[in-house]
Amino acid sequence: MSQNKLSRRSMFAGAATVGAAAAAVAIVPSAVQQMSAQPAVAPKPPPERGGGYQLTERVKQYYKSTLV
């Protein structure tokens, strides 16, 4: 009976591994395509008197995601 449990565990572990690999294969091409589609933007120089906070589009997107 212990061999039966071991093979059942192995089967579930194998199925989980295959599922994770399939998900990774499905996600990676779209991520690479998105990365290559974005134009390279030169970063802005840092402010002379400190204070590096800037309200960028990314920050605005984050604030929108936190609204309940």
C-alpha positions, 0 to 999 in steps of 0.5 A: 500500500505504501508503494501505491501512495508513493506512485499517486504522490509522484503522479500529482507532483508530475502533473503539477510540474507539467502544469507549471511548465505549460503556464510558463511556456504560455506566458514567456512569449507574450512577456518577451513580445511586450518587452521588445515592443516598448520603445527605449525611453531615456531616464530623466536626470535626477533633480539638482536639489534632491526630492526624487518623487515624480508623479509618473504614469506608473505611479498613477496606475499604482494609485488606481489599483489601490482604490477599493 
